[in-house]
């Protein structure tokens, strides 16, 4: 959660010199108007967190309208951050094919908290002429002794695309190739390319894809393809109401993912998020470890988060505000979280709906045989991991506290230990 103001996309996730760095899109003065920068947390154990303040601010003529999303990579002991600087020029523009500047910047740091001057890496002139002004969100990785950068894009004829650039040294970059979708949205955001279980994974967020049954129910989708990019190989990361802009990083031998528990451009979060009177809005999801299994990716809370469980007890009703629950459902099982959000199990599907506080979020179903549900709930967010992470459902829930479980084979509930936060603003 942000200390104050607005939070959205996770950025620059990395393990650097023994610390995990969690950057995120931040507008600390929200709801007052103003461009976004990068907020910054660090942690060594995912239990104790230090807030480092604003790492990157929109203080350059070419990022004055926002320090947009990006990534981090280490080389020779130095950490490189890459991001898109956003500028909307004054004038009569559509801000799609004209009037917007999208500049890739980089900064470096040798300690993770003090950053160099900003350096321009790519400008609009470096993108192929058939691309619109919407090119952003650089994710950088190393492969076979060379560095690559993937950007999300929108062509001039409004097709979603991935652009890839290459570099020998993280300094000079050249266009490598692109992938344009014929029938899968008008824009791809927040791309990520990585290897998991020996297979190449392509993650991105397509905008403009119409709902198809249980799929693409959110305004914008977030998903992945294994080995082969295409609509037919695409799976959504999370089937819930509130999930977008995930990013992954390598944490030792693990691949960890975290997403924003919100949706870009959606009107609903402004009407159902009850935290704004307390001075903040939106949050990130729990950190999830990824496992590849037969062309699908399972995700489940990382071990450090699970270790916060304070002993499980079998129960059908608990008033704990923050808890984990392990549930073995039967056909007819009904689980109520916070007195307002309901999960119903049948033999071959799950149903999710609000009995209050849904603010227009309609009932959803998921075709799956539910063998086990693992639930994290902290009275503002519910994350339901189904069958060990085969599917996940995330929802912001603003009701009461506790869990009620009816008609279950087994239900074990555990209190969650406290996280600790401290502030360490740095002289930048």
C-alpha positions as CSV (number, residue, x, y, z in Angstrom):
1,X,0.0,0.0,0.0
2,X,1.2,3.6,-0.5
3,X,2.0,5.6,2.5
4,X,-0.2,8.3,1.0
5,X,-1.8,9.1,-2.3
6,X,-2.2,6.9,-5.4
7,X,-0.4,3.7,-6.3
8,X,-0.5,1.6,-9.5
9,X,1.9,-0.5,-11.6
10,X,4.8,-2.2,-9.9
11,X,8.1,-1.2,-11.5
12,X,11.8,-2.1,-11.3
13,X,11.4,-5.2,-9.2
14,X,14.8,-6.7,-8.5
15,X,17.1,-8.4,-5.9
16,X,20.1,-6.1,-5.6
17,X,22.9,-6.4,-3.0
18,X,20.8,-8.5,-0.7
19,X,17.7,-6.2,-0.8
20,X,14.5,-6.5,-2.8
21,X,13.6,-3.2,-4.4
22,X,9.9,-2.6,-5.1
23,X,9.3,0.5,-7.1
24,X,5.7,1.5,-8.1
25,X,3.8,4.2,-9.9
26,X,3.0,6.9,-7.3
27,X,1.1,10.1,-7.1
28,X,1.6,11.0,-3.4
29,X,-0.6,14.1,-3.5
30,X,-3.6,12.4,-5.0
31,X,-6.5,13.4,-5.4
32,X,-4.7,16.7,-6.1
33,X,-3.7,16.7,-9.8
34,X,-0.1,15.9,-10.7
35,X,2.1,13.6,-12.8
36,X,3.3,10.2,-11.4
37,X,6.8,9.2,-10.3
38,X,8.2,6.1,-8.8
39,X,7.7,5.3,-5.1
40,X,10.2,2.9,-3.5
41,X,10.1,0.2,-0.8
42,X,12.9,-2.2,0.1
43,X,12.9,-5.4,2.1
44,X,15.3,-8.2,2.8
45,X,12.7,-10.7,4.0
46,X,9.2,-9.7,2.7
47,X,8.1,-9.1,6.3
48,X,9.9,-5.9,7.3
49,X,9.8,-3.0,4.8
50,X,11.5,0.4,4.5
51,X,9.8,3.1,2.6
52,X,12.5,5.1,0.7
53,X,10.3,7.9,-0.6
54,X,10.2,8.9,-4.2
55,X,13.0,7.4,-6.2
56,X,12.2,9.1,-9.5
57,X,10.2,12.3,-10.0
58,X,8.8,13.9,-13.2
59,X,11.4,16.7,-13.3
60,X,12.8,16.5,-16.8
61,X,11.2,18.3,-19.9
62,X,10.8,14.8,-21.5
63,X,9.0,13.2,-18.5
64,X,7.2,16.2,-17.1
65,X,3.8,14.4,-17.5
66,X,4.8,11.2,-15.8
67,X,7.6,8.8,-15.0
68,X,5.8,5.8,-16.5
69,X,6.5,2.1,-16.0
70,X,9.8,0.3,-16.4
71,X,12.3,-2.2,-15.1
72,X,15.6,-2.8,-13.5
73,X,18.7,-4.9,-14.3
74,X,22.1,-5.3,-12.7
75,X,25.4,-5.2,-14.6
76,X,28.8,-5.3,-13.0
77,X,27.5,-4.3,-9.5
78,X,25.6,-1.3,-10.9
79,X,21.8,-1.3,-11.0
80,X,20.2,0.2,-14.2
81,X,16.6,1.5,-14.2
82,X,14.7,2.0,-17.4
83,X,11.4,3.8,-17.7
84,X,9.2,5.8,-20.2
85,X,8.9,9.5,-19.8
86,X,5.5,10.8,-20.9
87,X,4.8,14.3,-22.4
88,X,1.5,15.5,-23.8
89,X,2.2,18.5,-26.0
90,X,-0.2,21.4,-26.0
91,X,-2.3,21.8,-29.2
92,X,-5.0,20.2,-31.2
93,X,-3.8,16.5,-31.1
94,X,-5.4,13.1,-30.8
95,X,-2.5,12.0,-28.5
96,X,-2.5,8.7,-30.3
97,X,-0.8,9.4,-33.6
98,X,0.3,12.9,-32.7
99,X,1.0,15.1,-29.7
100,X,2.6,12.6,-27.3
101,X,6.3,12.0,-26.6
102,X,7.4,8.6,-25.3
103,X,11.0,8.7,-24.3
104,X,12.9,5.8,-22.8
105,X,15.2,7.0,-20.0
106,X,17.8,5.2,-17.9
107,X,19.4,6.0,-14.5
108,X,21.9,4.0,-12.5
109,X,22.7,3.5,-8.9
110,X,25.5,1.8,-6.9
111,X,23.6,1.6,-3.6
112,X,19.9,1.3,-4.6
113,X,18.8,4.6,-3.2
114,X,20.8,7.4,-4.8
115,X,20.4,7.7,-8.6
116,X,22.4,9.2,-11.4
117,X,21.3,11.9,-13.8
118,X,18.7,10.7,-16.3
119,X,20.0,9.6,-19.7
120,X,17.9,9.4,-22.9
121,X,17.9,5.9,-24.5
122,X,15.2,6.1,-27.1
123,X,12.8,8.7,-28.5
124,X,9.8,8.6,-30.8
125,X,12.2,8.9,-33.7
126,X,13.7,5.5,-32.8
127,X,10.4,3.6,-33.2
128,X,9.4,2.3,-36.6
129,X,7.3,4.9,-38.5
130,X,4.3,2.6,-38.6
131,X,3.9,3.0,-34.8
132,X,1.7,5.5,-33.0
133,X,2.9,7.7,-30.1
134,X,1.9,4.9,-27.7
135,X,5.2,3.0,-27.0
136,X,6.1,2.4,-23.4
137,X,7.0,0.3,-20.4
138,X,10.5,-1.1,-21.1
139,X,11.4,-4.4,-19.6
140,X,15.1,-5.3,-19.9
141,X,16.8,-8.7,-19.6
142,X,20.0,-10.5,-20.5
143,X,20.1,-13.5,-22.9
144,X,23.1,-15.3,-24.5
145,X,25.5,-12.5,-23.5
146,X,23.4,-9.7,-25.0
147,X,20.7,-7.4,-23.5
148,X,17.2,-7.0,-24.8
149,X,14.4,-4.6,-24.2
150,X,10.7,-5.2,-24.9
151,X,8.3,-2.3,-25.2
152,X,4.5,-2.4,-25.5
153,X,3.1,-0.5,-28.5
154,X,0.2,0.5,-30.6
155,X,0.5,0.8,-34.4
156,X,-0.9,3.7,-36.4
157,X,-3.8,1.4,-37.5
158,X,-4.5,0.5,-33.8
159,X,-3.1,-3.0,-33.4
160,X,-1.3,-4.1,-30.3
161,X,2.4,-4.9,-30.6
162,X,5.6,-5.8,-28.9
163,X,8.8,-4.0,-29.9
164,X,12.2,-5.5,-29.1
165,X,15.5,-3.7,-29.0
166,X,19.0,-5.1,-28.4
167,X,22.2,-3.7,-26.8
168,X,25.7,-5.0,-26.1
169,X,26.1,-2.8,-23.0
170,X,22.8,-1.3,-21.8
171,X,23.9,2.0,-23.3
172,X,23.4,1.9,-27.0
173,X,20.2,0.3,-28.4
174,X,19.1,-0.8,-31.8
175,X,15.8,-2.1,-33.2
176,X,15.7,-5.9,-33.3
177,X,12.2,-7.0,-34.2
178,X,8.6,-6.6,-33.4
179,X,5.4,-8.7,-33.1
180,X,2.1,-7.2,-34.2
181,X,-1.2,-8.8,-33.3
182,X,-3.8,-8.9,-36.0
183,X,-6.9,-9.4,-33.8
184,X,-5.9,-9.0,-30.2
185,X,-6.5,-5.4,-29.0
186,X,-5.3,-2.0,-30.0
187,X,-2.5,-1.6,-27.5
188,X,-0.2,-3.9,-25.4
189,X,1.1,-2.5,-22.1
190,X,3.5,-3.8,-19.4
191,X,5.3,-6.4,-21.5
192,X,7.6,-9.0,-19.8
193,X,9.7,-11.8,-21.4
194,X,11.4,-14.4,-19.3
195,X,12.3,-18.1,-19.1
196,X,10.5,-20.5,-16.8
197,X,11.0,-24.2,-16.6
198,X,13.2,-24.0,-19.7
199,X,10.4,-22.3,-21.7
200,X,10.1,-18.8,-23.0
201,X,7.2,-16.8,-21.4
202,X,5.7,-13.7,-22.9
203,X,3.6,-11.6,-20.5
204,X,1.6,-8.4,-21.6
205,X,-1.6,-6.5,-21.0
206,X,-3.8,-6.2,-24.1
207,X,-6.2,-3.3,-24.2
208,X,-9.4,-3.4,-26.3
209,X,-10.2,-7.1,-26.2
210,X,-13.9,-7.8,-25.9
211,X,-15.2,-10.3,-23.3
212,X,-15.6,-13.9,-24.4
213,X,-17.6,-15.9,-21.8
214,X,-15.4,-16.2,-18.7
215,X,-12.4,-14.5,-20.4
216,X,-11.4,-10.9,-20.8
217,X,-14.1,-9.7,-18.3
218,X,-12.0,-6.8,-17.0
219,X,-11.7,-3.5,-19.0
220,X,-8.1,-4.5,-19.8
221,X,-6.6,-7.9,-19.6
222,X,-3.3,-9.2,-18.2
223,X,-1.9,-12.6,-19.3
224,X,0.8,-14.7,-20.8
225,X,1.8,-17.0,-23.6
226,X,4.2,-19.9,-23.2
227,X,6.7,-20.5,-26.1
228,X,4.4,-19.2,-28.8
229,X,2.8,-15.8,-28.9
230,X,-0.8,-15.7,-30.1
231,X,-4.4,-15.3,-29.0
232,X,-4.9,-19.0,-28.9
233,X,-2.0,-19.6,-26.5
234,X,-2.9,-16.6,-24.2
235,X,-4.0,-17.3,-20.6
236,X,-5.0,-14.6,-18.1
237,X,-2.8,-14.3,-15.0
238,X,-5.8,-13.6,-12.7
239,X,-9.6,-14.0,-13.3
240,X,-10.5,-11.5,-10.6
241,X,-12.0,-8.0,-10.8
242,X,-8.9,-6.2,-9.7
243,X,-5.6,-7.2,-11.3
244,X,-3.4,-5.4,-13.9
245,X,0.1,-4.6,-14.9
246,X,2.0,-7.5,-13.4
247,X,5.8,-7.6,-13.4
248,X,8.2,-10.5,-12.7
249,X,11.8,-10.7,-11.6
250,X,14.3,-13.4,-10.7
251,X,14.8,-13.9,-7.0
252,X,17.6,-16.4,-6.8
253,X,16.2,-19.6,-8.4
254,X,12.6,-18.3,-8.1
255,X,10.6,-16.2,-10.6
256,X,8.3,-13.9,-8.6
257,X,5.3,-11.9,-9.8
258,X,3.4,-9.0,-8.3
259,X,0.6,-7.1,-9.8
260,X,-1.4,-4.0,-9.2
261,X,-4.8,-4.7,-7.5
262,X,-6.6,-2.3,-9.8
263,X,-7.5,-1.7,-13.5
264,X,-6.2,1.2,-15.6
265,X,-8.8,3.7,-16.8
266,X,-11.6,1.9,-15.0
267,X,-14.2,4.1,-13.3
268,X,-15.1,1.5,-10.6
269,X,-12.1,1.8,-8.3
270,X,-13.0,5.4,-7.6
271,X,-16.4,4.4,-6.4
272,X,-15.7,1.3,-4.3
273,X,-12.3,1.9,-2.8
274,X,-13.0,3.0,0.8
275,X,-9.4,3.9,1.8
276,X,-9.2,7.4,0.1
277,X,-10.6,9.2,3.3
278,X,-7.5,7.7,5.0
279,X,-5.2,9.4,2.4
280,X,-4.3,6.5,0.1
281,X,-5.8,4.4,-2.7
282,X,-4.9,1.0,-4.3
283,X,-2.4,-1.6,-3.4
284,X,-0.2,-4.3,-4.9
285,X,-1.0,-8.0,-4.6
286,X,0.9,-10.5,-2.6
287,X,4.2,-11.7,-4.1
288,X,3.6,-14.9,-6.1
289,X,6.1,-17.6,-7.1
290,X,5.6,-18.9,-10.6
291,X,5.9,-22.6,-11.7
292,X,5.5,-23.8,-15.3
293,X,3.3,-26.9,-15.7
294,X,2.4,-28.3,-19.1
295,X,2.3,-25.0,-20.8
296,X,0.4,-23.3,-18.0
297,X,1.8,-21.2,-15.2
298,X,0.8,-21.8,-11.6
299,X,1.2,-18.9,-9.1
300,X,1.1,-19.1,-5.3
301,X,2.2,-16.8,-2.4
302,X,5.9,-17.0,-1.7
303,X,7.2,-19.0,1.2
304,X,8.1,-15.9,3.2
305,X,4.5,-14.7,3.1
306,X,3.2,-18.2,4.0
307,X,5.5,-18.3,7.0
308,X,3.5,-15.5,8.6
309,X,0.7,-18.0,9.4
310,X,0.3,-18.3,13.1
311,X,-0.9,-21.9,13.2
312,X,-4.0,-23.3,11.5
313,X,-7.1,-24.3,13.3
314,X,-10.2,-26.0,11.9
315,X,-13.1,-23.7,11.9
316,X,-16.3,-22.9,10.0
317,X,-16.4,-19.3,11.1
318,X,-13.6,-16.8,12.1
319,X,-13.7,-13.1,12.8
320,X,-10.0,-12.6,12.1
321,X,-9.3,-9.4,10.1
322,X,-6.2,-10.7,8.3
323,X,-5.9,-14.4,7.7
324,X,-5.0,-17.3,5.5
325,X,-7.6,-20.0,4.9
326,X,-7.2,-23.4,3.4
327,X,-10.5,-24.8,2.3
328,X,-11.4,-28.1,0.7
329,X,-14.8,-27.3,-0.9
330,X,-17.7,-29.7,-1.7
331,X,-20.4,-29.1,-4.2
332,X,-22.6,-26.6,-2.5
333,X,-19.9,-25.0,-0.4
334,X,-20.5,-21.3,0.3
335,X,-17.7,-19.1,1.7
336,X,-18.3,-15.5,2.7
337,X,-15.5,-13.0,3.2
338,X,-16.0,-9.8,5.2
339,X,-19.7,-10.3,5.2
340,X,-20.1,-9.1,1.6
341,X,-18.1,-11.2,-0.9
342,X,-19.2,-14.8,-1.6
343,X,-17.4,-17.8,-3.2
344,X,-19.7,-20.7,-4.2
345,X,-18.4,-24.1,-5.3
346,X,-20.0,-26.6,-7.6
347,X,-18.6,-29.9,-8.9
348,X,-17.0,-28.2,-11.9
349,X,-17.1,-24.5,-11.4
350,X,-16.7,-21.6,-8.9
351,X,-19.0,-18.6,-8.6
352,X,-17.9,-15.2,-7.2
353,X,-20.3,-12.4,-6.3
354,X,-20.9,-9.5,-3.9
355,X,-24.0,-9.4,-1.7
356,X,-23.1,-5.8,-0.8
357,X,-20.4,-3.3,-1.7
358,X,-19.9,-4.7,-5.2
359,X,-20.5,-1.3,-6.9
360,X,-21.5,-2.8,-10.2
361,X,-19.0,-5.7,-10.2
362,X,-21.1,-8.5,-11.7
363,X,-21.1,-12.2,-10.8
364,X,-18.4,-14.2,-12.4
365,X,-18.0,-17.9,-12.9
366,X,-14.9,-20.0,-13.5
367,X,-15.0,-23.5,-15.1
368,X,-12.7,-25.6,-13.0
369,X,-13.0,-28.5,-10.6
370,X,-12.2,-26.9,-7.3
371,X,-10.1,-29.3,-5.1
372,X,-8.6,-26.7,-2.8
373,X,-8.9,-23.0,-2.2
374,X,-6.1,-21.0,-0.5
375,X,-7.5,-17.6,0.6
376,X,-5.6,-14.5,1.7
377,X,-7.9,-11.7,3.1
378,X,-6.9,-8.6,5.0
379,X,-10.3,-6.6,4.9
380,X,-9.4,-4.6,1.8
381,X,-8.3,-7.4,-0.6
382,X,-9.1,-11.0,-1.2
383,X,-6.8,-13.3,-3.2
384,X,-8.1,-16.8,-3.9
385,X,-5.6,-19.4,-5.2
386,X,-7.4,-22.3,-6.7
387,X,-5.9,-25.8,-6.8
388,X,-2.4,-24.7,-5.8
389,X,-2.4,-21.7,-8.1
390,X,-3.8,-23.2,-11.3
391,X,-6.1,-20.2,-11.3
392,X,-6.2,-17.0,-9.1
393,X,-9.0,-14.6,-8.4
394,X,-8.2,-11.2,-6.9
395,X,-10.9,-8.7,-5.6
396,X,-10.8,-5.6,-3.5
397,X,-13.3,-6.2,-0.8
398,X,-14.5,-3.4,1.6
399,X,-16.8,-5.0,4.1
400,X,-16.4,-6.3,7.6
401,X,-13.8,-8.8,8.7
402,X,-13.7,-12.6,9.0
403,X,-14.7,-15.7,7.1
404,X,-17.8,-17.9,7.2
405,X,-17.6,-21.3,5.5
406,X,-20.7,-23.5,4.9
407,X,-20.8,-27.1,3.6
408,X,-17.0,-27.6,3.3
409,X,-15.1,-30.8,3.7
410,X,-12.4,-29.0,5.7
411,X,-11.6,-25.4,6.5
412,X,-8.4,-24.3,8.3
413,X,-8.0,-20.6,9.2
414,X,-4.8,-19.0,10.5
415,X,-4.1,-15.5,11.7
416,X,-1.4,-13.6,9.7
417,X,1.5,-12.1,11.6
418,X,2.2,-8.4,11.4
419,X,4.3,-6.8,8.7
420,X,6.5,-3.9,9.9
421,X,7.1,-0.7,8.0
422,X,9.5,2.2,8.6
423,X,10.4,5.3,6.7
424,X,14.0,6.1,5.6
425,X,13.8,9.1,3.4
426,X,17.1,9.6,1.7
427,X,18.8,12.9,0.8
428,X,18.8,12.6,-3.0
